[in-house]
Amino acid sequence: MHAFRWCRLRPETGDRFSRLENTCFGSGDGYGSGVPFDTGYGRTGFWTYAQAHLGTGPAAQAPRRSLRLATMSIHENLLGGPPPTHLPDEPGPRELLGQGTAPADVAAKYPASSLAWAQLADDAFERGSVVESYAYARTGYHRGLDALRRNGWKGHGPVPWEHEPNRGFLRALHALARAAGAIGEKEEYERCTQFLKDSSPTAARTLG
């Protein structure tokens, strides 16, 4: 059975749900009659649901956005976290690397590509240039964070290895942890290692 709170609706506004998000704090605020707020859906989920079904507010004019918000809310409640982030495909860097183009040339042409920086980090580490690898990995890591945020990531949640465009970021994160460990930066090593496991257990197992 769902738990309910009561949302008081303010009579001074024409849109009777326009202040709903500011008044769901209990039943003692003295504003008119209340409606049940299902805490199982979360405030945003109910707000969208109410507007869409009662024909008020922007949700009534934006069904696709409402559906996306509702889907995210359901995912968060059923699975206990945000939905996976899937970065858009960028075939250019991947194809050039696959053709044998030098990673430095790929990074110069596609500086926002985490994949190119991750490859540079791997190559540098293999030849014993650990500090150089660290610098390349950190660049790829931050480029990846920028891309994740542009695609709806809120600072945590799955970044699946199975989705190939995510692999550049995950490889850069792994390379950063590896280089940090090699130079004795324990806190950074532990933070990045845990971040990788939290983002994609598959990536953590695959990359070692």
C-alpha positions in Angstrom: 0.0 0.0 0.0 1.3 3.4 -0.9 1.9 6.1 1.8 0.2 9.4 1.2 0.8 13.0 2.1 -1.7 15.8 1.6 -1.0 18.7 -0.8 -2.9 21.9 -0.1 -3.9 23.8 -3.2 -3.6 27.6 -3.2 -6.9 29.3 -4.2 -5.2 32.6 -5.4 -3.8 31.1 -8.5 -5.6 30.3 -11.8 -3.7 27.2 -12.4 -4.6 25.0 -9.5 -1.4 23.0 -9.8 1.0 25.8 -10.5 2.2 25.9 -6.9 1.8 22.2 -6.1 5.5 21.5 -5.8 5.7 24.3 -3.1 2.9 23.1 -0.9 3.4 19.4 -0.5 4.6 19.7 3.1 1.7 18.4 5.2 -1.9 19.1 6.0 -1.6 22.1 8.3 -1.0 25.1 6.0 -4.6 26.3 5.8 -5.0 26.4 2.0 -8.3 25.0 0.8 -8.8 21.3 0.2 -6.1 18.8 -0.4 -5.3 16.0 -2.8 -3.3 12.9 -2.1 0.4 13.0 -3.0 1.7 9.4 -3.6 5.3 9.4 -2.2 6.0 6.3 -4.2 6.1 8.3 -7.4 8.2 11.2 -6.2 7.3 14.8 -6.4 8.3 15.3 -10.0 6.5 12.2 -11.2 3.3 13.2 -9.5 3.5 16.8 -10.7 3.9 15.6 -14.3 1.2 13.0 -13.9 -1.3 15.5 -12.4 -0.7 18.2 -15.1 -0.9 15.7 -18.0 -4.1 14.1 -16.8 -5.9 17.2 -15.7 -5.0 19.3 -18.8 -3.0 22.0 -17.0 0.5 23.3 -17.2 3.2 22.5 -19.7 2.9 18.8 -19.3 -0.4 18.8 -21.1 1.4 20.4 -24.2 4.5 18.2 -24.0 3.4 14.5 -23.8 6.8 13.2 -24.9 8.6 15.1 -22.1 6.0 13.9 -19.6 6.4 10.3 -20.7 10.2 10.6 -20.3 9.9 12.1 -16.8 7.4 9.5 -15.8 9.6 6.7 -17.1 12.7 8.1 -15.3 10.6 8.3 -12.1 9.4 4.7 -12.4 13.0 3.5 -13.0 14.3 5.4 -10.0 11.7 4.0 -7.7 11.8 0.4 -9.0 15.5 0.1 -9.4 16.7 2.5 -6.7 18.7 4.8 -9.0 18.8 6.9 -12.2 18.5 5.3 -15.6 21.7 4.3 -17.6 23.4 7.0 -19.6 24.1 6.1 -23.2 26.5 8.5 -25.0 25.8 9.2 -28.7 27.9 7.4 -31.2 31.0 9.2 -32.6 32.3 6.9 -35.3 35.1 9.2 -36.5 37.6 8.6 -33.7 36.9 4.9 -33.5 37.3 4.4 -37.2 40.5 6.3 -37.4 42.0 4.4 -34.5 40.8 1.2 -36.1 42.6 2.1 -39.4 45.9 2.6 -37.5 45.9 6.4 -37.3 48.2 7.7 -34.5 46.2 8.4 -31.4 47.8 11.8 -31.1 46.5 12.7 -34.6 43.1 11.4 -33.7 43.0 13.5 -30.4 44.1 16.6 -32.4 41.3 16.1 -34.8 38.7 15.1 -32.2 39.9 16.7 -28.9 36.5 15.9 -27.2 36.9 12.2 -27.8 37.6 10.3 -24.6 38.5 7.3 -26.7 41.5 9.0 -28.3 42.8 10.2 -25.0 42.3 6.8 -23.4 44.3 5.2 -26.2 47.1 7.8 -25.6 47.0 6.9 -21.9 47.3 3.2 -22.6 50.2 3.6 -25.0 52.1 5.9 -22.6 51.6 3.5 -19.7 52.8 0.6 -21.8 56.1 2.3 -22.6 56.6 3.3 -18.9 55.6 7.0 -19.1 53.3 6.9 -16.1 53.0 10.6 -15.5 52.3 11.2 -19.2 49.6 8.4 -19.1 48.1 10.1 -16.0 47.8 13.4 -17.9 46.2 11.8 -21.0 43.8 9.8 -18.8 42.7 12.8 -16.9 42.0 14.7 -20.1 39.9 11.9 -21.4 38.1 11.5 -18.1 37.1 15.1 -18.0 36.1 15.1 -21.6 33.9 12.1 -20.8 32.3 13.8 -17.8 31.4 16.8 -20.1 29.8 14.4 -22.6 27.9 12.5 -19.8 26.5 15.7 -18.4 25.3 16.9 -21.8 23.4 13.6 -22.1 21.5 13.8 -18.8 23.9 12.2 -16.4 23.5 13.8 -12.9 26.7 12.7 -11.3 26.0 9.1 -10.6 24.3 6.1 -12.2 25.1 3.4 -14.7 27.3 4.0 -17.7 27.1 0.6 -19.4 30.2 -0.8 -21.0 27.9 -2.8 -23.3 27.1 0.5 -25.1 30.2 1.0 -27.1 30.2 4.8 -27.2 30.6 4.7 -23.4 33.8 2.9 -23.6 36.1 5.8 -24.2 35.1 7.4 -20.9 35.3 4.1 -19.0 38.7 3.4 -20.5 39.9 6.8 -19.5 38.6 6.4 -16.0 40.3 3.0 -15.7 43.6 4.5 -17.0 43.4 7.3 -14.5 42.9 4.9 -11.6 45.8 2.8 -12.9 48.2 5.7 -13.3 47.2 7.2 -9.9 48.0 3.8 -8.3 51.3 3.7 -10.0 52.5 7.1 -8.7 51.1 6.4 -5.2 48.1 8.7 -5.3 46.1 6.4 -3.1 42.9 8.5 -2.7 42.6 9.2 -6.4 43.2 5.5 -7.2 40.5 4.4 -4.7 38.0 7.0 -5.9 38.4 6.2 -9.6 38.4 2.5 -9.0 35.1 2.7 -7.1 33.7 5.1 -9.6 34.4 2.6 -12.4 32.8 -0.2 -10.5 29.7 1.9 -9.7 29.5 3.1 -13.4 29.9 -0.4 -15.0 30.9 -3.6 -13.1 31.4 -5.1 -16.6 34.0 -2.5 -17.4 35.8 -3.0 -14.1 36.0 -6.7 -14.8 36.9 -6.3 -18.4 39.6 -3.7 -18.0 41.1 -5.3 -14.8 
